[in-house]
Amino acid sequence: RKACQGRPVTDQDLAQLAQRVEETIRQTGASQVDANEIGLAILEPLRELDEVAYLRFASVYQGFEGLEDFESAIQALRTRDDTAAD
């Protein structure tokens, strides 16, 4: 929710994201799940929902340490978008 502050993301969008992540985690069949694993499972659906919110969230869960990490993540988003457009 915090990563989405100020972004065009609704409560319904967040509820759908949570449901999607929950389904992904349940499919692992694990009886216990580390909080970090949940954070990592959020990354892809959040990227699809809002790229700025994704970068905010990823900076925490992927441990960005400087501008280079942000630049790499932004370049990966651009490359992915270019590939999807082809």
Disulfide bonds with the S-S distance in Angstrom:
none
